[in-house]
Structure formats: structure tokens, C-alpha cells
Amino acid sequence: MLPGENGLEVLKKLRASTATKDLPVIMITAKGAEYDKVVGLDLGADDYVAKPFGMAELVARVKALLRRSGETQSPDHMESGELTVDVKKHTVSVENRPVTLTFKEFSLLACLMESAGRAFTRDQLLELVWGYDYEGGTRTVDVHIQTLRTKLGVSGKRIETIRGVGYRFGEES
């Protein structure tokens, strides 16, 4: 009973967008008839919980969905324009010319490319690439991004600065 739009319409939009099509979705709704559940699941919901429900059940369902959605593996080979990243071989090339990156530069580039179009804060990138126990400042991310852009040449322009947020790997231009 969302204002202005129902949950099924929101679900259709999520599944239609390339940016959110794989997003895990649990529908929590007052509509508990079998027909409503079937429609929600057929439209792409991963789970359907009708009110009233117990908090322990909801937590268990969220944990189960996160476990299942975490099973997706990152791609071994990514291409974007003239930029190619082979995760298994740990190689990067631009216009078929190899580019030498440090381990952190490679990890940062792979992280951004795997979620192309998604904006990451500096703190998120620090946690994903350097680890949660890293004690350095977020300026480390800025320095690595600048070095990556330089090493990648024209493909480095694909790493976009999102003012007030952080960085993202942008669409081909």
C-alpha cells in the first residue's frame, strides 16, 4: 500500500533496469492471498512475506536471501571499450597494450568495473579494497584513483568523480 504506486509496479521497474535487475527483493505486504504471492514471485521477487509476520522469521528470510545472493561470483574477464581486465590472470590492457598496476590499483579497478555505474564512497572503497581495519585516510583512495587514471590513459576517463560522494566506473562514451 505504497503512496502513488503499488509494490508490483516498483518491482517491475527494478527488474527492468539493468542497474537493479539482480537486486535481491523481499516483498513485505498486507496482501496474503495465494494469488498475490504467486504474482509477486512471478514478477521477480525473491521472497514474499505477508503481514502479520514474526521478526525472527523476517530476519531468517533476509539472512537466507543474502546467503543466496552472495553466491554470485565476480566475472573473470571484464571489457569496457578498449579496456580489458582479466581477473584470473591479474592482467589489464588498454587497446591491447598491457598496463602494469599494483595489487591495490588492480583491486580498485576491478571493484569499480564489477559494479559499473554504481557510485562508491571513499569509505566503501577503503573497506572493499583495503579492508575494514585499514587505518589510513580516505585520501589514499584519491591518490590511487589519480594514478589509475594516468596509467589507463584515455580509458582512465571512465573513472568518474561524483562530487560529494566518491567515484564510479562510468558508461562508455
C-alpha positions as CSV (number, residue, x, y, z in Angstrom):
1,M,0.0,0.0,0.0
2,L,2.7,2.5,-1.1
3,P,1.7,6.0,-1.8
4,G,1.2,6.7,-5.5
5,E,2.4,3.4,-6.8
6,N,2.0,-0.2,-5.8
7,G,4.8,-2.6,-4.9
8,L,4.3,-4.7,-8.0
9,E,5.0,-1.7,-10.2
10,V,8.1,-0.9,-8.2
11,L,9.2,-4.5,-8.6
12,K,8.7,-4.3,-12.4
13,K,10.8,-1.2,-12.6
14,L,13.6,-2.8,-10.5
15,R,13.7,-5.8,-12.7
16,A,13.5,-3.8,-16.0
17,S,16.6,-1.7,-15.1
18,T,20.0,-3.1,-15.8
19,A,21.4,-1.4,-12.7
20,T,18.9,-3.1,-10.3
21,K,17.8,-6.3,-12.2
22,D,19.8,-8.5,-9.9
23,L,19.0,-6.7,-6.7
24,P,17.6,-9.1,-4.1
25,V,13.9,-8.3,-3.3
26,I,11.7,-9.4,-0.5
27,M,8.1,-8.2,-0.7
28,I,6.6,-7.4,2.6
29,T,2.9,-6.8,2.1
30,A,-0.6,-6.9,3.6
31,K,-1.8,-8.9,0.6
32,G,-1.5,-12.5,1.8
33,A,-3.7,-14.4,-0.7
34,E,-2.0,-17.2,-2.7
35,Y,-2.7,-15.3,-5.9
36,D,-0.9,-12.2,-4.7
37,K,2.1,-14.2,-3.6
38,V,2.2,-16.0,-7.0
39,V,2.1,-12.7,-8.9
40,G,4.8,-11.2,-6.8
41,L,7.1,-14.2,-7.2
42,D,6.3,-14.5,-10.9
43,L,7.3,-10.8,-11.4
44,G,10.7,-11.4,-9.9
45,A,10.5,-11.1,-6.1
46,D,13.0,-13.4,-4.4
47,D,10.7,-13.9,-1.4
48,Y,7.2,-12.8,-0.3
49,V,6.2,-12.2,3.4
50,A,2.6,-11.4,4.2
51,K,1.7,-9.4,7.3
52,P,1.5,-10.2,10.1
53,F,4.9,-11.9,10.4
54,G,7.3,-12.5,13.2
55,M,10.6,-10.6,13.3
56,A,12.6,-13.8,13.8
57,E,11.1,-15.2,10.6
58,L,11.9,-11.9,8.7
59,V,15.5,-11.9,9.9
60,A,15.9,-15.5,8.9
61,R,14.5,-14.8,5.4
62,V,16.7,-11.8,4.9
63,K,19.8,-13.8,6.0
64,A,18.8,-16.7,3.7
65,L,18.4,-14.3,0.7
66,L,21.7,-12.6,1.4
67,R,23.4,-16.0,1.5
68,R,21.9,-17.0,-1.8
69,S,22.6,-13.6,-3.5
70,G,26.2,-13.7,-2.2
71,E,26.8,-16.8,-4.2
72,T,27.2,-14.9,-7.4
73,Q,30.8,-14.8,-8.5
74,S,32.6,-11.8,-9.9
75,P,33.4,-12.1,-13.5
76,D,36.8,-13.4,-14.5
77,H,37.0,-11.3,-17.6
78,M,35.7,-7.7,-18.0
79,E,35.8,-5.5,-21.0
80,S,34.7,-1.9,-21.5
81,G,35.6,-0.1,-24.7
82,E,39.4,-0.5,-25.2
83,L,39.9,-1.6,-21.5
84,T,40.2,-5.3,-20.7
85,V,40.7,-6.8,-17.2
86,D,41.4,-10.5,-16.7
87,V,40.9,-11.2,-13.0
88,K,42.2,-14.8,-13.1
89,K,45.4,-13.8,-14.9
90,H,45.6,-10.5,-13.0
91,T,46.2,-8.5,-16.2
92,V,45.0,-5.2,-17.6
93,S,45.3,-3.9,-21.1
94,V,44.2,-0.8,-23.0
95,E,44.0,-1.0,-26.8
96,N,45.6,-4.5,-26.5
97,R,48.7,-3.0,-24.7
98,P,49.5,-4.3,-21.2
99,V,49.2,-1.9,-18.3
100,T,51.2,-2.6,-15.1
101,L,49.2,-2.0,-12.0
102,T,50.0,-2.5,-8.3
103,F,47.8,-5.0,-6.4
104,K,45.7,-2.3,-4.8
105,E,45.3,-0.4,-8.2
106,F,44.1,-3.6,-9.8
107,S,41.7,-4.4,-6.9
108,L,40.3,-0.9,-7.1
109,L,39.8,-1.0,-10.8
110,A,38.2,-4.5,-10.6
111,C,35.9,-3.3,-7.8
112,L,34.7,-0.3,-9.8
113,M,34.3,-2.2,-13.1
114,E,32.3,-5.1,-11.5
115,S,29.7,-2.6,-10.4
116,A,29.9,-0.2,-13.3
117,G,27.5,2.7,-12.9
118,R,27.4,2.4,-9.1
119,A,28.8,5.3,-7.1
120,F,31.0,4.3,-4.2
121,T,32.0,6.5,-1.3
122,R,35.7,6.7,-0.4
123,D,34.9,4.8,2.8
124,Q,33.2,2.0,0.9
125,L,36.2,1.7,-1.4
126,L,38.6,1.6,1.5
127,E,36.6,-1.2,3.1
128,L,36.3,-3.2,-0.1
129,V,39.8,-2.8,-1.3
130,W,42.0,-2.1,1.7
131,G,39.9,-3.9,4.4
132,Y,37.9,-2.6,7.4
133,D,40.9,-2.5,9.6
134,Y,42.9,-0.1,7.4
135,E,43.9,2.9,9.5
136,G,44.9,5.3,6.7
137,G,42.7,8.2,5.5
138,T,40.4,8.3,2.5
139,R,42.9,10.4,0.7
140,T,44.6,7.1,-0.2
141,V,41.7,6.3,-2.5
142,D,42.1,9.7,-4.2
143,V,45.8,9.1,-4.9
144,H,45.1,5.6,-6.2
145,I,42.3,6.8,-8.5
146,Q,44.6,9.5,-9.9
147,T,47.4,7.0,-10.5
148,L,44.9,4.6,-12.2
149,R,43.6,7.3,-14.5
150,T,47.1,8.2,-15.5
151,K,48.1,4.6,-16.2
152,L,44.9,3.8,-18.1
153,G,45.3,6.8,-20.4
154,V,42.1,7.5,-22.4
155,S,40.3,4.7,-20.6
156,G,41.1,6.4,-17.3
157,K,38.4,9.0,-18.0
158,R,35.8,6.2,-17.4
159,I,36.6,6.5,-13.6
160,E,34.3,9.4,-12.8
161,T,34.4,11.6,-9.7
162,I,31.0,12.0,-8.1
163,R,31.2,15.3,-6.2
164,G,30.4,14.9,-2.6
165,V,30.1,11.1,-2.9
166,G,33.2,9.4,-4.3
167,Y,33.8,7.5,-7.6
168,R,32.2,5.3,-10.1
169,F,33.1,3.5,-13.3
170,G,31.0,5.2,-16.0
171,E,29.4,4.2,-19.2
172,E,31.2,4.1,-22.5
173,S,31.5,7.4,-24.2
